[in-house]
Amino acid sequence: MMQKDLRRWLVLILMTGTLILGGCFSQEKAQQSSASPSPSQTASAPATQASDPQAANLPRLEGKATVAMVVKGQTVTIEVDGTDAPVTAGNFVDLVQRGVYNGLVFHRVVREPQPFVVQGGDPQSKNPNFPPEQLGTGSFVDPATSQPRYIPLEILPAGKKTPVYHQTLETAGVTAKPKLKHTRGAVAMARSAFPDSASSQFYITLADVNFLDGSYAVFGYVTEGMETVDKIQQGDRIESMKVTKGADNLKLGGKS
């Protein structure tokens, strides 16, 4: 029994490390970024009211939206939840609207030793000549600022009205489970070890991976086409992504 538990523990560490290594934020950037919060900031403060200067300019999704992603000629439908993850969902829908994801590669697919995730969204992957081994390090660069855009870690505990920002639930001392869980088909943001390092990279879970709950920001779920997600291979490209419903729920920097 002890050996079985040890093997399971090692598998979980390996899988979680995959997401962290796939993040797009170095420690040096974390120290330099003006969007990085100080440790003394209140974890439950809404991101648009936090003291970091870029937070108020982040897109928000006030409600839900539907995104159609085409891979291998097949459509995968994603319901994006701006009710429970407004900043994370707003960032994703804004990038979809900008066409950022069109042509990008799923650079990481983990099915062994058990189904885990498919991960994509690195803007560097649009260049077919970019070294594949370096994918997973890129982020969205906002043309308005010529700087990478990062978003705060945002997790809503079940039974609460306000998300926890800038910290995992464990770090924030929250014992409640997140409202949006890592069930099969969950769509969430990849990040580095630094909490506020998510930008454009996202992953879709291939199974229930509850050990990620409270540490990574889920912002939606695949509602149709999961059989296509199950067939995604490393190197497959997103042919297109578009918002098919709820685009009017997107607010840019507090504006419509």
C-alpha positions in Angstrom: 0.0 0.0 0.0 2.8 2.4 0.9 4.6 1.7 -2.4 1.3 2.3 -4.3 0.7 5.6 -2.5 4.3 6.7 -3.3 3.9 5.9 -7.0 0.7 7.9 -7.1 2.4 10.8 -5.3 5.2 10.8 -7.8 2.8 10.7 -10.7 0.9 13.8 -9.3 4.2 15.7 -8.9 5.2 14.9 -12.4 1.9 16.0 -13.9 1.7 19.2 -11.9 5.2 20.0 -12.9 4.2 19.7 -16.5 1.8 22.6 -16.0 4.3 24.7 -14.1 7.1 24.1 -16.6 4.6 25.1 -19.3 4.1 28.4 -17.7 5.2 31.6 -19.4 6.6 33.7 -16.6 10.2 33.7 -15.2 11.0 34.7 -11.7 13.0 37.6 -13.0 9.9 38.9 -14.8 7.9 38.3 -11.7 10.1 40.7 -9.8 10.1 43.3 -12.5 6.4 43.2 -13.6 4.4 46.2 -12.5 1.3 43.9 -12.4 2.8 41.8 -9.7 1.0 42.3 -6.3 2.7 42.7 -3.1 2.4 39.9 -0.5 0.4 42.2 1.8 -2.4 42.7 -0.7 -5.8 41.2 0.4 -6.3 37.9 -1.4 -10.0 38.4 -1.8 -9.9 41.9 -3.2 -11.4 42.1 -6.7 -8.7 42.4 -9.3 -10.1 45.6 -10.7 -9.7 47.2 -7.3 -6.2 45.8 -6.6 -3.3 48.2 -6.3 -1.4 46.8 -9.2 -1.8 49.5 -12.0 -2.6 47.1 -14.9 -5.5 45.3 -13.1 -8.1 47.9 -13.9 -7.3 47.7 -17.6 -7.8 43.9 -17.8 -10.8 42.6 -19.9 -13.7 41.2 -17.9 -16.5 38.8 -18.9 -19.7 39.7 -17.1 -21.7 36.6 -17.7 -21.1 33.6 -20.0 -19.8 33.2 -23.5 -19.6 30.3 -26.0 -16.4 29.7 -28.0 -16.1 27.4 -31.0 -12.6 26.0 -31.4 -11.8 24.0 -34.6 -9.1 21.3 -34.4 -8.6 18.5 -37.0 -11.6 19.9 -38.9 -13.9 19.3 -35.9 -15.6 21.8 -33.6 -15.0 21.8 -29.9 -17.5 24.0 -28.0 -16.4 25.7 -24.8 -18.7 27.5 -22.4 -16.6 30.3 -20.8 -17.8 31.3 -17.3 -17.4 35.0 -16.6 -19.8 34.8 -13.7 -17.4 32.8 -11.5 -14.1 33.8 -13.2 -14.6 37.3 -14.7 -11.0 38.3 -15.2 -9.7 34.9 -16.4 -12.7 34.4 -18.7 -12.5 38.0 -20.0 -8.8 37.6 -20.9 -9.5 34.4 -22.8 -12.5 35.8 -24.7 -10.6 39.0 -25.6 -7.7 36.9 -27.0 -10.2 34.8 -29.0 -11.7 38.0 -30.4 -8.3 39.3 -31.3 -7.6 36.1 -33.3 -4.6 35.3 -31.1 -5.3 31.5 -30.9 -5.8 31.0 -34.6 -3.0 28.8 -35.9 -1.4 28.1 -32.6 -0.1 24.6 -31.6 -1.0 22.3 -28.8 2.6 22.0 -27.7 2.1 19.6 -24.7 -0.1 16.5 -24.5 0.1 14.3 -21.5 -1.8 11.0 -21.6 0.7 8.7 -19.8 1.0 7.3 -17.2 -2.7 8.4 -17.2 -4.8 10.9 -19.1 -4.0 14.5 -17.9 -4.2 17.5 -20.2 -3.7 19.0 -23.6 -2.1 22.4 -23.5 -1.7 25.2 -26.1 -1.9 28.9 -26.6 1.8 29.9 -26.8 1.9 32.7 -29.4 5.4 31.6 -30.5 3.9 28.4 -31.9 2.3 30.4 -34.8 5.8 30.4 -36.4 6.3 26.9 -37.9 10.1 27.4 -37.6 10.1 28.2 -33.9 12.0 25.4 -32.0 9.4 23.0 -30.6 11.4 22.3 -27.5 11.1 26.0 -26.5 7.3 26.2 -26.8 5.6 26.8 -23.5 7.6 29.9 -22.7 5.6 32.5 -24.6 2.9 34.9 -23.6 0.5 37.4 -25.3 2.2 40.8 -26.0 -0.4 43.5 -25.9 0.2 45.7 -29.1 -1.1 48.7 -27.2 1.7 48.5 -24.6 4.3 46.3 -26.4 4.4 44.4 -23.1 3.3 40.9 -22.1 -0.2 40.9 -20.5 -0.5 38.7 -17.4 -3.6 38.1 -15.3 -3.9 37.4 -11.6 -4.7 34.0 -10.3 -8.5 34.0 -9.8 -10.3 31.2 -7.9 -13.8 31.5 -6.5 -14.4 29.3 -3.4 -17.7 27.4 -3.3 -20.3 29.4 -1.4 -18.5 32.7 -1.7 -19.4 35.7 -3.8 -15.8 37.1 -4.3 -12.9 35.2 -5.8 -9.5 34.9 -4.2 -6.9 36.7 -6.2 -3.1 36.4 -6.4 -2.9 33.3 -4.2 -3.9 29.6 -4.3 -6.7 28.7 -1.9 -4.2 26.8 0.3 -1.9 29.8 0.5 -4.9 32.1 1.3 -6.0 29.8 4.1 -9.3 28.9 2.4 -10.5 25.4 3.2 -13.5 25.5 0.8 -13.3 23.8 -2.5 -13.3 26.0 -5.7 -16.7 26.4 -7.4 -15.1 25.6 -10.8 -13.4 22.2 -10.4 -10.9 20.3 -12.6 -13.4 17.7 -13.9 -12.9 16.1 -17.3 -13.2 18.8 -20.0 -12.3 21.7 -17.7 -10.5 24.6 -19.4 -8.0 26.4 -17.3 -5.0 28.7 -17.5 -1.4 27.4 -17.4 1.1 29.4 -15.4 4.5 29.3 -13.8 5.2 28.8 -10.1 4.4 32.5 -9.7 0.6 32.8 -9.2 0.0 35.9 -11.4 1.8 34.6 -14.5 -1.0 33.3 -16.7 -1.2 35.0 -20.0 -2.5 33.1 -23.1 -1.6 29.5 -22.5 -4.5 27.2 -21.5 -5.1 23.5 -21.0 -8.1 21.2 -21.2 -8.3 18.3 -18.8 -8.6 14.8 -20.2 -9.9 13.3 -16.9 -10.9 14.4 -13.5 -7.7 15.9 -11.9 -9.0 17.2 -8.6 -5.5 17.6 -7.1 -5.2 20.8 -9.2 -8.3 22.3 -7.6 -7.6 25.5 -5.8 -4.1 26.0 -7.4 -5.0 26.8 -11.1 -7.8 28.9 -12.5 -10.6 27.0 -14.3 -12.7 29.4 -16.4 -14.9 27.1 -18.5 -15.7 23.7 -19.7 -15.9 21.8 -23.0 -19.7 21.2 -23.6 -19.4 19.5 -27.0 -16.6 17.8 -29.0 -14.6 16.2 -26.1 -14.1 13.2 -28.4 -12.0 15.6 -30.6 -10.0 16.8 -27.6 -9.2 13.2 -26.8 -7.6 12.8 -30.2 -5.4 15.9 -30.1 -1.7 15.1 -30.6 1.3 17.2 -29.8 1.8 19.6 -32.8 -1.9 19.8 -33.8 -2.9 23.3 -34.6 -6.0 25.3 -33.6 -7.5 26.1 -37.0 -9.7 28.8 -35.7 -11.4 30.1 -32.5 -14.4 32.4 -32.4 -17.0 33.6 -30.0 -20.4 32.4 -31.1 -22.4 33.7 -28.2 -22.0 36.2 -25.4 -19.5 38.5 -27.0 -21.4 41.5 -25.7 -20.6 40.4 -22.2 -17.0 41.3 -22.7 -15.9 44.5 -21.1 -12.6 46.0 -21.9 -10.9 47.9 -19.1 -14.3 48.5 -17.4 -15.9 49.6 -20.7 -18.1 47.9 -23.2 
